[in-house]
């Protein structure tokens, strides 16, 4: 990173004075400038730009007819359970399923005529690509999206159906971004950073204005954090109009890039691990976003994978809302008990997106049931005589649990050959029911383990 910083400084100093040198020399075949690191001039971490309130006001006026003003609804059950007035800002109801439409729509509307004809390009694995594709189609602006090969097939096909030119490149978003920047330079396209361009931040900030209009006496807003664009935009909007409202940033503990950067006061590259909140797994936050958010975020928290899975399940069951992991982190922080100071307060949690892969949703539900104690695995050593396993299953049935899966093994147990280990996955009513089952089985069997 230090090397690249120094090269960029030399590059920026060199270009204005020696433009004729860095132009491709067709006679000699030299193209040495392409070997220099390519970066986005709108998102230079060494010279960050700061979002101001007038940018958000302009965005709100310009995109109001092209987007859905999403509802912000109070949850009766969860408000009662957690002793707070809990509201959900349902951004997953946008046409392409996420808040990213706000920034994409505003950024496209701000293009000059040259780029409106030539087109735009972005590197994204999902929501930003979808948002650009949709609004590019609405405005007749050509859109190219570079997606890593691991991007969900559903999102790739959706982008193509919206008329976007989809290029699959690299195993990670970093590789895709590098290719997109080179492609933008070679084909004279406008690169739009999905979480750090000022126009993107301004568009995301309109969510803050809507929240203040829908819940005027809100005390705190829980904001999912990935690259930092959403929280930066909302913080400027809300703190400008109502400085007393608390802004909480929530991110997955598997990639605490914003937490580390905010504490350090400068960009810190974090290691991104696999997470249910894959949309938040941005290893390096945006420079503009971090600079804008400084001094405006009251608290930054991280949440566990178990809490994210459980919050996806809760939202599905209670709110009938299908939300991706990144959109569920606000509720996850409440479930973990990390915001006890918000009891009795009026709180808004932003459900930022609903583009969760179907297979991931299934896994999330099972993980959530396990965390909630409604799906339990038992290991019991029973007699291998006729009727031994039947006695176990009958006991479990009488206790009101439903057997989902069962497996028995003889070779890998340390007791005598007349016993067998039975592994049973059962559905229960909750943690109290699990304790009841465990107590009952311990009275009958010597070796009972629960997971």
SULVEN-V909845 format. One record per residue. N is the residue number from 1. RES is the residue in three letters. SS is DSSP state (H for helix, E for strand, C for the rest). PSI is psi in radians with two decimals (NA if undefined). BURIAL is # if it has 9 or more other ideal C-beta (glycine too) atoms within 8 Angstrom, else .. Layout:
BEGIN
<<N;RES;SS;PSI;BURIAL> <N;RES;SS;PSI;BURIAL>>
END
This chain:
BEGIN
<<1;UNK;C;-0.72;.> <2;UNK;H;-0.71;.> <3;UNK;H;-0.82;.> <4;UNK;H;-0.64;.> <5;UNK;H;-0.81;#> <6;UNK;H;-0.70;.> <7;UNK;H;-0.71;#> <8;UNK;H;-0.68;#> <9;UNK;H;-0.80;#> <10;UNK;H;-0.71;.> <11;UNK;H;-0.79;#> <12;UNK;H;-0.58;.> <13;UNK;H;-0.66;.> <14;UNK;H;-0.67;#> <15;UNK;H;-0.91;#> <16;UNK;H;-0.55;.> <17;UNK;H;-0.39;.> <18;UNK;C;0.83;.> <19;UNK;H;-0.59;.> <20;UNK;H;-0.41;.> <21;UNK;H;-0.65;.> <22;UNK;H;-0.07;#> <23;UNK;C;2.52;.> <24;UNK;C;2.26;.> <25;UNK;E;1.79;.> <26;UNK;C;-0.45;.> <27;UNK;C;-0.72;.> <28;UNK;C;-0.28;.> <29;UNK;C;0.16;.> <30;UNK;E;2.44;.> <31;UNK;C;0.85;.> <32;UNK;H;-0.42;.> <33;UNK;H;-0.42;.> <34;UNK;H;-0.27;.> <35;UNK;H;-0.26;.> <36;UNK;C;2.62;.> <37;UNK;C;2.26;.> <38;UNK;C;2.28;.> <39;UNK;C;2.84;.> <40;UNK;C;2.00;#> <41;UNK;H;-0.40;.> <42;UNK;H;-0.25;#> <43;UNK;H;1.07;#> <44;UNK;C;1.97;#> <45;UNK;H;-0.37;.> <46;UNK;H;-0.39;.> <47;UNK;H;1.19;.> <48;UNK;C;2.58;#> <49;UNK;C;2.68;.> <50;UNK;C;2.25;.> <51;UNK;C;2.45;#> <52;UNK;C;2.84;.> <53;UNK;H;-0.61;.> <54;UNK;H;-0.50;.> <55;UNK;H;-0.72;#> <56;UNK;H;-0.71;#> <57;UNK;H;-0.74;.> <58;UNK;H;-0.73;#> <59;UNK;H;-0.78;#> <60;UNK;H;-0.71;#> <61;UNK;H;-0.70;.> <62;UNK;H;-0.44;.> <63;UNK;H;0.01;#> <64;UNK;C;-0.51;.> <65;UNK;C;-0.05;.> <66;UNK;C;-0.04;.> <67;UNK;C;2.89;#> <68;UNK;C;2.28;.> <69;UNK;C;1.72;.> <70;UNK;C;2.58;#> <71;UNK;C;2.68;.> <72;UNK;E;1.76;#> <73;UNK;E;2.42;.> <74;UNK;E;2.35;.> <75;UNK;C;1.97;#> <76;UNK;H;-0.89;.> <77;UNK;H;-0.84;.> <78;UNK;H;-0.53;#> <79;UNK;H;-0.74;#> <80;UNK;H;-0.76;.> <81;UNK;H;-0.75;.> <82;UNK;H;0.12;#> <83;UNK;C;0.81;.> <84;UNK;C;2.80;#> <85;UNK;E;1.74;.> <86;UNK;E;2.13;#> <87;UNK;E;2.59;#> <88;UNK;E;2.15;#> <89;UNK;E;1.91;#> <90;UNK;E;1.30;#> <91;UNK;H;-0.26;#> <92;UNK;H;-0.12;#> <93;UNK;H;-0.04;.> <94;UNK;C;2.80;#> <95;UNK;C;-0.78;.> <96;UNK;C;0.14;#> <97;UNK;C;0.27;#> <98;UNK;E;2.92;#> <99;UNK;C;-0.27;#> <100;UNK;H;-0.36;#> <101;UNK;H;-0.58;#> <102;UNK;H;-0.93;#> <103;UNK;H;-0.71;#> <104;UNK;H;-0.77;#> <105;UNK;H;-0.78;#> <106;UNK;H;-0.72;#> <107;UNK;H;-0.71;#> <108;UNK;H;-0.65;#> <109;UNK;H;-0.36;#> <110;UNK;C;-0.03;.> <111;UNK;C;2.57;#> <112;UNK;C;3.00;.> <113;UNK;H;-0.57;.> <114;UNK;H;-0.84;.> <115;UNK;H;-0.43;#> <116;UNK;H;-0.54;#> <117;UNK;H;-0.78;.> <118;UNK;H;-0.71;#> <119;UNK;C;3.09;#> <120;UNK;E;2.88;#> <121;UNK;E;2.61;#> <122;UNK;E;2.67;#> <123;UNK;E;2.17;#> <124;UNK;C;2.58;#> <125;UNK;C;-0.01;#> <126;UNK;C;-1.68;#> <127;UNK;H;-0.72;#> <128;UNK;H;-0.69;#> <129;UNK;H;-0.77;#> <130;UNK;H;-0.76;#> <131;UNK;H;-0.80;#> <132;UNK;H;-0.74;#> <133;UNK;H;-0.79;#> <134;UNK;H;-0.90;#> <135;UNK;H;-0.45;#> <136;UNK;H;-0.70;#> <137;UNK;H;-0.72;#> <138;UNK;H;-0.56;.> <139;UNK;H;0.07;#> <140;UNK;C;0.71;.> <141;UNK;C;2.17;#> <142;UNK;C;2.35;.> <143;UNK;E;2.29;#> <144;UNK;E;2.26;#> <145;UNK;E;2.32;#> <146;UNK;E;2.08;#> <147;UNK;E;2.47;#> <148;UNK;C;2.72;#> <149;UNK;C;-0.26;.> <150;UNK;C;-0.01;.> <151;UNK;C;2.50;#> <152;UNK;C;2.37;.> <153;UNK;H;-0.63;.> <154;UNK;H;-0.74;.> <155;UNK;H;-0.62;#> <156;UNK;H;-0.82;#> <157;UNK;H;-0.64;.> <158;UNK;H;-0.76;#> <159;UNK;H;-0.74;#> <160;UNK;H;-0.66;#> <161;UNK;H;-0.39;.> <162;UNK;C;0.10;#> <163;UNK;C;0.12;.> <164;UNK;C;2.64;#> <165;UNK;E;1.93;.> <166;UNK;E;2.18;#> <167;UNK;E;2.17;#> <168;UNK;E;2.15;#> <169;UNK;C;2.14;#> <170;UNK;C;2.88;#> <171;UNK;C;-0.32;.> <172;UNK;C;2.88;.> <173;UNK;H;-0.48;#> <174;UNK;H;-0.74;.> <175;UNK;H;-0.73;#> <176;UNK;H;-0.70;#> <177;UNK;H;-0.75;#> <178;UNK;H;-0.75;#> <179;UNK;H;-0.73;#> <180;UNK;H;-0.70;#> <181;UNK;H;-0.70;#> <182;UNK;H;-0.73;#> <183;UNK;H;-0.67;#> <184;UNK;H;-0.73;#> <185;UNK;H;-0.74;.> <186;UNK;H;-0.57;.> <187;UNK;H;0.19;.> <188;UNK;C;0.84;.> <189;UNK;C;2.79;#> <190;UNK;E;2.12;#> <191;UNK;E;2.27;#> <192;UNK;C;1.93;#> <193;UNK;C;2.24;#> <194;UNK;C;-0.19;#> <195;UNK;C;0.13;#> <196;UNK;C;-0.27;#> <197;UNK;C;2.45;#> <198;UNK;H;-0.69;#> <199;UNK;H;-0.60;#> <200;UNK;H;-0.80;#> <201;UNK;H;-0.71;#> <202;UNK;H;-0.75;#> <203;UNK;H;-0.75;#> <204;UNK;H;-0.53;#> <205;UNK;H;-0.35;#> <206;UNK;H;-0.37;#> <207;UNK;H;-0.71;#> <208;UNK;H;-0.71;#> <209;UNK;H;-0.73;#> <210;UNK;H;-0.70;#> <211;UNK;H;-0.77;#> <212;UNK;H;-0.50;#> <213;UNK;H;-0.64;.> <214;UNK;H;-0.60;#> <215;UNK;C;1.35;#> <216;UNK;C;-0.54;.> <217;UNK;C;0.56;.> <218;UNK;C;2.49;#> <219;UNK;C;-0.61;#> <220;UNK;E;2.61;#> <221;UNK;E;2.22;#> <222;UNK;E;2.07;#> <223;UNK;E;2.17;#> <224;UNK;E;2.48;#> <225;UNK;C;2.20;#> <226;UNK;C;-1.59;#> <227;UNK;C;-0.26;#> <228;UNK;C;-0.12;#> <229;UNK;H;-0.69;#> <230;UNK;H;-0.84;#> <231;UNK;H;-0.57;#> <232;UNK;H;-0.82;#> <233;UNK;H;-0.79;#> <234;UNK;H;-0.69;#> <235;UNK;H;-0.77;#> <236;UNK;H;-0.77;#> <237;UNK;H;-0.83;#> <238;UNK;H;-0.81;#> <239;UNK;H;-0.47;#> <240;UNK;H;-0.73;.> <241;UNK;H;-0.66;.> <242;UNK;C;1.49;.> <243;UNK;C;-0.38;.> <244;UNK;C;-0.24;.> <245;UNK;C;2.29;#> <246;UNK;E;2.39;#> <247;UNK;E;2.12;#> <248;UNK;E;2.26;#> <249;UNK;E;2.26;#> <250;UNK;E;2.23;#> <251;UNK;E;2.87;#> <252;UNK;E;2.46;#> <253;UNK;C;-0.23;#> <254;UNK;C;-0.25;#> <255;UNK;C;1.31;#> <256;UNK;C;0.86;#> <257;UNK;H;-0.71;#> <258;UNK;H;-0.69;#> <259;UNK;H;-0.85;#> <260;UNK;H;-0.71;#> <261;UNK;H;-0.70;#> <262;UNK;H;-0.68;#> <263;UNK;H;-0.66;.> <264;UNK;H;-0.45;.> <265;UNK;C;0.08;.> <266;UNK;C;2.93;.> <267;UNK;C;2.31;#> <268;UNK;C;2.28;#> <269;UNK;C;2.08;.> <270;UNK;C;2.78;#> <271;UNK;C;2.18;.> <272;UNK;C;2.13;#> <273;UNK;C;2.89;.> <274;UNK;C;2.42;.> <275;UNK;C;2.65;#> <276;UNK;C;-0.54;#> <277;UNK;C;1.06;#> <278;UNK;H;-0.49;#> <279;UNK;H;-0.29;#> <280;UNK;H;-0.06;#> <281;UNK;C;1.16;#> <282;UNK;C;1.94;#> <283;UNK;C;-0.44;#> <284;UNK;C;2.05;.> <285;UNK;C;2.85;#> <286;UNK;C;2.46;#> <287;UNK;H;-0.74;#> <288;UNK;H;-0.72;#> <289;UNK;H;-0.80;#> <290;UNK;H;-0.76;#> <291;UNK;H;-0.69;#> <292;UNK;H;-0.70;#> <293;UNK;H;-0.28;#> <294;UNK;C;2.23;.> <295;UNK;C;-0.01;.> <296;UNK;C;-0.17;#> <297;UNK;C;2.16;#> <298;UNK;C;-0.53;.> <299;UNK;E;2.43;.> <300;UNK;E;2.24;#> <301;UNK;E;2.70;#> <302;UNK;E;2.62;#> <303;UNK;E;2.69;#> <304;UNK;C;2.85;#> <305;UNK;H;-0.65;#> <306;UNK;H;-0.72;.> <307;UNK;H;-0.64;#> <308;UNK;H;-0.78;#> <309;UNK;H;-0.75;#> <310;UNK;H;-0.65;#> <311;UNK;H;-0.61;#> <312;UNK;H;-0.76;#> <313;UNK;H;-0.79;#> <314;UNK;H;-0.78;#> <315;UNK;H;-0.63;#> <316;UNK;H;-0.77;#> <317;UNK;H;-0.79;.> <318;UNK;H;-0.81;#> <319;UNK;C;-0.10;#> <320;UNK;C;0.65;.> <321;UNK;C;2.16;#> <322;UNK;C;1.89;.> <323;UNK;C;2.44;#> <324;UNK;C;2.88;#> <325;UNK;H;-0.71;#> <326;UNK;H;-0.54;#> <327;UNK;H;-0.23;#> <328;UNK;H;0.00;#> <329;UNK;H;-0.48;#> <330;UNK;H;-0.83;#> <331;UNK;H;-0.59;#> <332;UNK;H;-0.69;#> <333;UNK;H;-0.64;#> <334;UNK;H;-0.75;#> <335;UNK;H;-0.63;#> <336;UNK;C;-0.16;#> <337;UNK;C;0.49;.> <338;UNK;C;-0.06;.> <339;UNK;C;0.96;#> <340;UNK;H;-0.41;.> <341;UNK;H;-0.20;.> <342;UNK;H;0.02;#> <343;UNK;C;2.33;.> <344;UNK;C;-0.01;.> <345;UNK;C;2.93;#> <346;UNK;E;2.02;#> <347;UNK;E;2.41;#> <348;UNK;E;2.20;#> <349;UNK;E;2.28;#> <350;UNK;E;2.06;#> <351;UNK;E;1.57;#> <352;UNK;C;-0.43;#> <353;UNK;E;2.77;#> <354;UNK;C;0.33;#> <355;UNK;C;1.16;#> <356;UNK;C;2.35;#> <357;UNK;C;2.47;.> <358;UNK;H;-0.73;.> <359;UNK;H;-0.65;.> <360;UNK;H;-0.64;#> <361;UNK;H;-0.77;#> <362;UNK;H;-0.76;.> <363;UNK;H;-0.68;.> <364;UNK;H;-0.70;#> <365;UNK;H;-0.78;#> <366;UNK;H;-0.75;#> <367;UNK;H;-0.72;#> <368;UNK;H;-0.73;#> <369;UNK;H;-0.67;#> <370;UNK;H;-0.77;#> <371;UNK;H;-0.61;#> <372;UNK;C;-0.05;#> <373;UNK;C;0.26;#> <374;UNK;C;-0.05;#> <375;UNK;E;2.01;#> <376;UNK;E;2.49;#> <377;UNK;E;2.22;#> <378;UNK;E;2.49;#> <379;UNK;E;2.05;#> <380;UNK;E;2.33;#> <381;UNK;E;2.09;#> <382;UNK;E;2.96;#> <383;UNK;E;2.45;.> <384;UNK;C;0.15;#> <385;UNK;C;2.79;.> <386;UNK;C;2.27;.> <387;UNK;C;-0.10;.> <388;UNK;H;-0.88;#> <389;UNK;H;-0.61;#> <390;UNK;H;-0.67;.> <391;UNK;H;-0.72;#> <392;UNK;H;-0.86;#> <393;UNK;H;-0.61;#> <394;UNK;H;-0.73;.> <395;UNK;H;-0.79;#> <396;UNK;H;-0.71;#> <397;UNK;H;-0.75;#> <398;UNK;H;-0.44;.> <399;UNK;C;-0.03;#> <400;UNK;C;0.22;.> <401;UNK;C;2.68;#> <402;UNK;E;2.22;.> <403;UNK;E;2.16;#> <404;UNK;E;-0.58;.> <405;UNK;E;2.61;.> <406;UNK;E;2.44;#> <407;UNK;E;2.40;.> <408;UNK;E;2.57;#> <409;UNK;E;2.55;#> <410;UNK;C;-0.57;#> <411;UNK;C;-0.50;.> <412;UNK;C;0.77;.> <413;UNK;C;2.66;#> <414;UNK;C;-0.11;.> <415;UNK;C;-3.03;.> <416;UNK;C;2.94;.> <417;UNK;C;-0.05;.> <418;UNK;C;0.21;.> <419;UNK;E;2.78;#> <420;UNK;E;2.50;#> <421;UNK;E;2.19;#> <422;UNK;E;2.18;#> <423;UNK;E;2.15;#> <424;UNK;E;2.26;#> <425;UNK;E;2.12;#> <426;UNK;E;2.61;#> <427;UNK;E;2.29;.> <428;UNK;C;3.12;#> <429;UNK;C;-0.18;.> <430;UNK;C;-3.03;#> <431;UNK;H;-0.60;.> <432;UNK;H;-0.68;.> <433;UNK;H;-0.64;#> <434;UNK;H;-0.77;#> <435;UNK;H;-0.65;.> <436;UNK;H;-0.76;#> <437;UNK;H;-0.76;#> <438;UNK;H;-0.77;#> <439;UNK;H;-0.76;.> <440;UNK;H;-0.73;#> <441;UNK;H;-0.60;#> <442;UNK;H;-0.43;.> <443;UNK;H;-0.38;.> <444;UNK;H;-0.67;.> <445;UNK;C;2.63;#> <446;UNK;C;-0.54;.> <447;UNK;C;1.69;.> <448;UNK;E;2.18;#> <449;UNK;E;2.42;.> <450;UNK;E;2.48;#> <451;UNK;C;NA;.>>
END
